[in-house]
Amino acid sequence: MWKKDSGYTKNDNLVCGYYLFNSPSGNEPLRQRFREIGTNLELRSNAFSNSVGNLHRGGFLLPAERIGRVSFYKVNPRAGTTALPGSSGSQPSTSSIPAKSPETASAAHAAA
């Protein structure tokens, strides 16, 4: 993500760094509005929103909570190992990633 040819923009790197250094420990999301974080980073709200979308598609940020129309994101604790390589534009949407079927999960559990 930090390489020049990664497909991520400077804004994406800035937003990712903000989430990494300001997120609470544990599994809690960063409970700040996009407008507040964008103001802290001196980014327009649409640029900030685009970067969050890119990081979400790339597997770095996960939606953790939604209150009304406000979504709060958290850093993917497995981002270093499960984030997909390549630019965020080439990533599949999360809805296209198939979930394990209960039969597959129970068979894997029984084999272990």
N, C-alpha and C positions, 0 to 999 in steps of 0.2 A: 504494500500500500504506500510505502514511503518513497519508492523508486519513481523516478520521473516518468517512466513509460508504463506505470501500473494502471493507468486509466482513471485514477482518482485525482481530483483537483486539489489545489491548495486549500480551498474552503473545506473540502472533505477531510483533509488532514487536520485542519484547525478544529473542526467540530469533533472529530474522533479524539484528539488530544484533550479537548475540554471535557468530554464525557469520561475519559480515562482518569483524569486528575480530579474531577469534581463529583464523581458518583460515590454514593455512600457504600461502605463495605457490606459484604453479604449479597443477598439476592434482591436488594431494593432498587427501584428505578430512581433516576435523577428527577426529583419533583420540582422542576422549574419549567415555566412556559417557554415555548419557542421564542416569543418576543423578548423575554428577559435574557435568554442565552444569546440570541442574536445581537441584542444591544451590547452585552458584555464583549462579544467578539467583533463588534462593529460590522455586522453583516445585515443585509436587508432580509426581511422575513422570508421572501421567496427563495433567496440563495441558501439560507439556512435550511429551509424545508427540503430543497432539492438535495442538499448534502446528507441530511438525515435519511432521505429515501435511498440514496446511493449506498450509504453505510448499512442500511437495513437489507437491501438486496444483496450486498456483499457478505452478509453474515456477521458484521461487527456489532450492530445494534439490534436489540430485540424489543418489540412492543411488550410492555409489562403491565400497564394499567391504563384504563380509559375512564375518565370522569367527565360526563357530558360529552362535549366535542373536543376535549383536550386529551391527547395521548401522551403518556410518559414512557420513555424508553430506558433500557438498561444496557450495559455493556455485556455482550455475550461472553460468559466466563470461559467458553471454549473457543473463542475467536482465533486464538493463535494456532489452534490445531484443526478447527473445522471450517474456518472461513475459506470460501472457495477462491482459487487463484484466478487472476484476470481482472479486467475492469468490471465495475458494477453493472455496466450496461449489458455485459454478456452473461450475467447471472440469471438463473431461472427465478421466477417469482416464487415466494414461499408456498403459494397455493398449488404449484405444479410439482412440488417435492412429495412423492408418495409416502404415506405413513405405513408402518409395519402392520401387517394384519395380525389379529389376535392369535391365529393359528401359528404363524411364524414365530411370534414372540414366545408362546408357550412351548413350542418345540425346541427353541434355542435354550430356554430355561430348563427344560427336562434333560437336555443333553449335557448340561453343565453340572 
